[in-house]
Amino acid sequence: MVASEEREFDDLLLMLKETRGFDFSGYKRSTLQRRVARRLETLKLETMGEYRDYLELEPGEFAILFDSLLINVTGFFRDPQAWRVLRARAIPTICAAKGGGRAIRAWSAGCATGEEAYSLAIALAEELGLDEFRERVKIYGTDLDEKALHVARTAVYDERKLADMPPKLRDKYFEPVDARFAFRRDLRRQLIFGRNDLTRDAPISQVDLLLARNTMMYFNAETQLNIVRKFHFALADPGYLFLGKAEMLLNHGDKFEPVDLRVRLFRKIPQPLGGARIGWDSPPPHAEENARLPRLQGAALASGPVAQITLDASGRLALLNTRAEVLFGLRPRDVGSPFQDLEVSYRPVELRSLIEQAELDLRTVELHDVAWQRPGMQEPSIFDVAVVPLMDRAGELVGVTINFHDVTRYRRLRNELEQANKELEHAYEELQSLNEELETTNEELQSTNEELETTNEELQSTNEELETMNEELQSSNDELQQINETLNARTSELDRANQFVASVVRSLGDVVVVVDRDLRVLLWSPGAEELWGLRADEAHGRELPALDIGLPLDPLLPAMRRVLDGDPVAGGQADAASVEAVNRRGRPVRLAVTLAPLHEGDASVEGLILVMTGN
């Protein structure tokens, strides 16, 4: 991220702390940035500032964000091999150490939705038996996510969560509830769940077993160090720490020792309350005088690997060995010279003040890591100097001996070792960080996979609904097909009927016109077209009196009304009349007009049929 994006991200973390009380300052920044970026991508937002505005407008987004940041990936007996080692090497030892019916306390830190806390409960119950478990065991489960803690307190899980648990244990410790499974009530009372922030809150104390599996990997190195100290304080003696496979405790060898490093099972190392000095007594000198002793002492002194100079009580050089002669350029003739006149008294280090202090306090005075750039040497030599006061049997000071221990090679090796340890520690830290990042990514992928499985189930359900709708549409289509076939058959019958009617009309006379009760034209025969010069589509639907043809209607109207009204004179039957008309060519023509009623079934008269025949 660029500087402006980093500031916006810091502002977002500050907002979460001030408004919701969640302090993520101790978490790994890269993990937080990756999870927040995922929310931005989902919401189609560009910057952290836009996301802050969105949080202010949509408070419900806080819960979704916290679910994303607090990755709750867990399961019953996750990593079965690790649980087998725990049950074989830690739990029996704890139960044996807590004999006499004493209480056993355990803490599941970062318990998420509670699966690992209940897994531990099952493991302890299998070791102790159900009765002793109810009487002696107390398990505390803590997490930062209240939503996950609610699931843990409810202790109800679906079949998919229990898929990896042996059926024998599932049937023994879980009870069916609807389509799910609930942890046994009589054992559930031994587990207590509550909110605890490992970065700020005090730890639960005097616990015999502490589970924090894949919890510390989300924190930075400084926060991890603080949490490890809390874990060490929380554990009793002896106490066991059970971590996830991404957490190694490389830099905490003074607090925990591995029981099985492969599965990350550690035992607490008790801290000593104080130290004890170890001393010894010098053997008494040999009582007999040996004539060869002075020569032997001289030879031993001369051949010693440590440069050694001895002064008498008056401060004169009394003895020196070969190593001192070579190192400081001294000669046997220098014996008896005042030490302060020799160069060695102030080079490589000022020795006169050290000698005075040793003679005054009557104790050894030491000076470490004295660097001396010797002529002709590329690198300085390093010495540890010890000024030892010499006492006779009566306790009188008889002189001082000065030992020069050349530790150049050891210091070089120590420096190289320290550098190698730093590089190794740095490499271990990088390895652990990469391992934790990998585990975090793996859990994110697992979380994403679970989301995809849920989405797949939703898509499967939607697909089933679509398939059902498709079958319904297919059924409706079949019904419509049947209706269409029926309509086609009726249309064919209607066409045949129309053809029949047209044939009848043509056989009734030259001119046939059918009108309704309002004298609107319903049928206009070809003979009418020929006689009056008006096409059927021009006449259809129009009132007969409104047509511009040479048919006088006034003489016909009384007869037409009688037929339409069912007048007794006509008897609801046909009537006839004769009129003088003018055809389309303007020639006069006399027409005999027959008026017949138009019936619809047995109902009343619905119109007239006019059959016009020329005389």
N, C-alpha and C positions, 0 to 999 in steps of 0.2 A: 504494500500500500504506500501511496505517497503521503507526504506530511499532512496535507489537509484531510485525507481520508482517515489517517491515524487519529487526528484530533476529533473528527466526527465520531469515530468508534469509541474513543475515551468518553466523549459526551454521552454516548448511548449507555455505556456501563455506569456512568455517574447517575444517569436518569433512573436506571433499574435499581440502583442502590438507594436513592433518595425517595423514590415513589413506591417501591415494592419491597424494600429491605433485603434484596439479594445482592451480596457483594461478591462479584466474580473477579476481583483483582488478583486473587491467588491462583486462578485457573490458567491453564496454558492458553496464551493469547491466540496462537495459530488455530487451535481447535475452536475457540469461540468465534473467531473471524470466519472460519469455514462454515459453521452452523448458521451464523447470521446471514452470510452471503446466500445460503440456500433458501432462507426465508425471503430475501429480496428477489431472488430469481423466481420463486413461486408466485410472489405478489406483483411481478413485473415492475419493480422499483429499481431506480438507478443508483441512488446514494443513501448513505446512512442518515443524512438529514431528512430525506423523504420518509424513511422508515420511522424516524422519531415522530414526525408529524402524523404518520399513519397510526402509531401507537396511541397518541393523544386523542385521535378521532375514534379509534376502534379499541377500547380497553380489552375486549375479548382476545385480542392478538397476544396479550401478555402471557396468557395460559399456554397458547400454542408455542410461543417463543421459549418459555421455560421447559416445556416438554421436549423441544428440540435441543436445548442446551444441556439439560440434565438427562443424558441418554440412559434410559432404564432397560438395559439388555441384561437379562438374567434367566435362570431356569433352575429346575429341581436337579440337584446333583450334577451341576455343570462341571465338565471335565471329570468323568467317572474315575479315572486312574488316580487323580489327586485326592478325591474323596476316599478311595480305598486306602491310600497311604495315611490319611488323617485318621481313619477309623482303626487302622492297625497300629500306628505308632504314637499317636497323641491322646486320643480319647481313653484308651485303657490306662495310660499312665496317669492322666488327670483323675480318673475314677479311683485308682489305687491310692494316689496321694491324698484324696479327699475321703479317706475311710471314716468309719464311725458315724456315718449318716450325715456328714457335714454337707452344706449347700454347695452346689456347683453353679457358677455364674459364667455366662457367655454373652458376647456382644457381637452383633452383626452390623458393622458400620457401612453405610451406603447400601442398605438392604433392598432399595428399590421397592418392588411390589411383593417382597417377602419370601420368594421361593427358597433362597439360601438359608434364611432363618428357620423355615419349616424343615428344610433338608437336615440342618443340624439337630433340630428337635427329634427327627426320626432316628438319626444316627445315635444320639444319646439314649433315646428310649429303647433302641435295640440292644445297647450295651448294658443298661441298668435294669431294664424291665419297666413295664408301665407304672407299677405302683411306686417304685423308687423315683422314677422320673417325675411323677406328680408331687412327690414330697420334697425332692432335693434340688430340682433344676429350675433355674430362672434364666430366660434368654431375653436380651434387650435388642430390638431392631431399631436403628435410627437412619434417617435420610433427610435430605433437604426438601424433597418434593412431597408436598402434602397430598397431592392427588395419588401418587404412588403409595403413600402410607395408608390412605383410605382403602386401597385394594388389599394391602397387607393385613389391615385390621379385619376386613371382611372375611379373608381366608377362603374365598370361593374362586375356583379356577375351572376353566373349560378343559375338555378332553385333550386338546392339542397341547396345553401346558404340561399335562401329565403323561404325554406320549412316551417319554424316555424313562419313566419310572417303572421299575418292575411291578407287574400286576399284583404280586403278593403284597408288596408294601402299600400300593394304592388301595387295595381292598381293606387293609388293616388300619390305615390311618386317615382315610377319607370316606365321607358319607355322601351318597348321591343326593343332589338337590336339584329338582327339575332336570335339566339337561346338563348340569355341571356337577362339580364335586367340592365339598366343604371339608376343611380339616376338622378332626374330631373335637367336639366342644370340651370334653373333660381334659384334653391335653392343651387346648388352645389357651387356657387360663395361665399357662406357664410362660407365655410369650407376651412381652410388652413392647409396643411400637410408639415412637415419638420422634419429634423433629430435633435434629442436632446438626449444627454447622461445624464440621471438623476444623475449619480455619479459625473459628472464634470461640465456640462454646467449650466448656470444660468436658473432659472425657469421663466416661463411666469407670469407676475405680474397682479394684480388686476382682477383676474378671480372670477366669482360668483359661479361657479360649477366646480369641478375638479374630473374627473374620472380616477382612477388608479386601475383597477380591475385585481386582480391576477398578479400584476406587481412586487410589493415589495417582494413577497415571494421567488423570485429567488436570493435576495441579503442577505448578512450576516447581523448580528444585528447592527454592527457599521454603515454600509452603509445605512441600513433602518433608523437609527436615523437621519442621515444627510439628507435623502430624506424627512422625515417627517418635519424637520425644513424648508426645501425649500417649501414644500406644504403649511405650515402654513404662510410663508412669501408671497406665491403666491396668497392666497385667500384674497378677500376683506372682509369687515365687513358689513353684515353677509355673510359668505361663507360656502359652503357645500362640504364635501369630501365623495366620493362614492367609496368604496373599494370592493374587491372580498371577497368571503366567507371564504377564508383562512387567511385573514388579520384582526387583532383585535385591534391594537393600545392600548395594555394593559398598557404600561408604558408611555403614553402621555396624561394622564388625565388633565395636566395643559394647553394643547394646543387644545384639541378637546373634545367635549362632545357628547355622543351618542344620535342621534335622534331615530334610531331604530337599536339596536345592532344585531338583528337577520339577517338583510340584509346588515350590515356594512355601515350604513349611519350616518355620523358624521357632527357636526356643529363646526366651528372655535370658540375658546374662545379668545376674544381680550386680548392682554397683556396690563396691566396698565402702564401708563407712569410714575407714581410716587405714593408714599404712603401719607397718611394723618394721623396725630396723633389724637388720641381720648383722651380727658381729661375731667375732671369734677372738680367742686368746692366743698370744704368741707363745710358743714352747720355750721353756727355760733354756738358757745357754748351757752348753756342755760343760760339765764340771772339771773335766780333766784337761790339762794343758797338752796340746799337741805341737810338737816341734815343727811340723810341716805346715801348720795352720797359717802363719803369716804368708808363706809363699803361695799357698793355695788361695788365700784371700786376695793377694795381689794379682795372681793370674786370672781369677774370676772377675775381679774389678776391671782389669785391663781389657778383657775380651767381651765385656758386656755389650749388647746391641744398642743400649741407650747411652747417649752421651752423658757422662756424670762427672761433676766437679764437687770436691769437698773442701770446705773452709774450716780452719780451726777457730777457737773461741776469740782470737784476736783479729780475725778477718783476713788472714793470709791463706793463700792457696796451699792446701795440704796434700790433696790427692786428685788425680784425674785419670781417666782411662783412655784407651787408644782412640775410641770413637770421638771423644772430646778433643783430643789432640788434632785429629784430622779435620773435624768440623770447624773448630775455632782457631786453628793455626797456632796452637800452644805447643811448648816444648818442655821437656823435663826440667830445664833450667829455670822455668817460670815458677816451679814449686817453691814456696816460701815468699813469693812476692805479694805485696798487698793487693787484694782482689780489686780494689777500687782503681788501681793503676792499670789494670788489664782492660782491653777493648771489650771482652766478653761481658764485663760488668754492665755495660749499657747497650750492647748490640748482640743479639737481635732485639732485646727489650731491656728496659731499665730494671735491673735486678736489685740494686742496693736498697730501695725502699721495701721491696718484697722480703729481703733478708731481715731487715729491721723489724718488719711486722711479724715474721715467723719467730724471731728471737724474743720479741716482746710478748706475743700471745702463746708461745710454746705450742704451736699447732702448724700443721702443713698448710702452706699457702699455694694455691694453684692458679695458673693462668692458661687459658685455652685459646687455640687458634691464633697463635702468634705467627705472623707472616714475616719472612726474611728473604729479601732478594739477594741471594749469594752471588758473588762475582762469577761471571761465565755461565750462569744458569739462565735459561729462557723463562722459566716460571719460578715464582717465589716458593720457598719451602715453608711448610706449616708445622709448628711445634706446639706441644702441650708442655708447659714448664711447671715443675713442682719443686718448691723450696721446703725441705724437711729439716726441722731442728733435730739435732742429735743429742741424746741424754745418756749419761752414764748410769751405773746401778744406783748411785746415791741421788739421782734426779737432778744432777748438775748439768747445765748446758755446756757441752764440750765442742760444739761446732755446728756447721750447717752443710747439708749436701743438696746439690741442685741437679735435678734430672731433666734432660731435654729429650722428650719423646717425639721422634719424627713421624708425624701423622699425615704427611703430604699425600701418600698413596691412598690412605684410608679416607682422607677428606675428598680426594678426587673421586674415589669410588662412591663415597656417600653422596656427593653432588650429582654424579651420574645416576646413582640409584634414585635420588629424589626427583631428578628430571624425568627418569624413566617412569617412576611412580606417578608423577604428575601427568605425563603423557598417557600412561595406562589408565589413570583415573578419568582423564578427559575422554579417552576412547571409550571407557566403560559408560561414562555419562552419556556420550553420544549414542552408544549402542542401546542403553536403556531408554533414552529419549526416542530413538528410532523404533525400538520395540514397542514402547508405549503408544507412539503415533500409529504404528501398524495395528496394534490391538484396538486403538480408538477407531481407526478407519474400518477395521473388521467389524466392530460393533455397530458403527454407522451403517455399513453395508448390510449387516444382519437386520438392523432396524428398518432400512430401506426395503430389504427383502420381505420382511413381515408386512410392510405397507403395501408392497406390490402383490403379496399373496392376498391381502384384504381387498385390494383393488380388483385382482383377478376373480375373487369370489363374487364381488359386486358385478363385474362384467359378466360372469357366468350366470348370475341371477337375472341380469338384464337380458342376456341372450335367451334364457329360458322364457322370460316374459315376451320377448319379441317372437320367439318360436310359437308361443301360445297365441299371440295376436295374429301371426301368420296363418296358423291353422283356422282361427276364427274368420279371417279374411277369405281363406280358401273355401270355408263352408258358405260364407256369404256369397262368394263368387259362384259357387255351385247353385245356390238358390237363385241368384240373378240370372244364371245361365238357363235354369229351368223356366223362370219367368219370361226370359227373352224368347225361348223356344215357343212358349205358350202364346206370347204376343205375335211372334212370326206366324204361328198357325192361325191366330185370330185375324191377322192382317191379310193372310191368304184367303181366308173365308170372306173377309170384308171386300177384298178385290173381286172375288167371284160374285159376291152379292151385288157389288156396284156394276160389274159387267152385266149381270142378269138384269138389274134395274135399267141399265142403259139400253139393253136389248128390248126390254119391255116398253121403255119410253119410245124407242124408235118404231115399235110395232103398233103403238097406240095412235099414231097420226103424224102429220107433218110437223106440227108445232106443239111442244109440251113445255109448260112453265110451272114450277112448284114454288109457292110462297108460304111464309109463316103467317101467324095471325096478325102481325104488323105489316103484312104485304111486302116483306123483304124477300128478295129472290133467293131461293135455296137451290134451284136447278134451272138451267137454261139450255134447252136441247139444241142439237145442230140445226133442226128445222127452224127454231126460233132465231138462230144466228142468220140463217139464209133469208128468213122472211123479214126480219127487222134490221139486219145489218149491224148488230151489236154482238161482240164476242162474249163468251160465257164469263171470263174473268172480269170484264167490264160491267157485267150485269149482276154478278153474284154479290149478295150482301146489301144491295141498294133497294130502296122501296120502289115497287112497280110503278106507282104514279109519277115518280121522279125521273123515270127513264124517258129519253128523247126518242120515242118510237111513235108510229102512226096508229096505235091502238087506243081507241076512246074507251075510258073506264067508266064514265058516268052511267051508261046503260047497264054495265055489268055489276056495279057496286051493290045494288039491292040484292041481286042473286048471290053475290059473294058473301054479303053479310048474313043472309039467311043460312047458307051452308055452314059458315063459321059458327053461328050462334046455335046451330041445331034447331032451326025453326021448324015447328011441326008441319008447316006447309011443305018444306023440303024433306022433312023427316030425317034430317041428318044425312040425307042421301044426295046423289048427284043432281045437278040442276043444269039447265041449258039456256042459251041465249044466242041471239044473232045480232051482229054489229057490222057497220061499214067502217073499214079501216083503210089505211094507206101503207103499202109495203115499202121496202127500202129504196125502190126505184121511183117512188112517188106515184105509183099507179094505184087506183082504187081497187079494193078487193073486199068481197063480202065473206065474213068468217062466221062459221057456226062454232060457238064456244061452249064446251061442256065443262061444268064446274063440279069437281068431286072433292069430298072432304079427305084430309090427310090425318089418319089416325096413328097413334103410337101405342101399339098393343090394344088393350081394351079401354084405354083412357079416352078423354074428351078429344075434340077436334083440335089439332095442332097447326093446321094450315090448309091450303087449297092446292088442288091439281087442276091446272087449266090446260085443256086439250082443244087446240084451234085447228079447224078444218075449213079449207076454202070451198065455196059453193061454185 
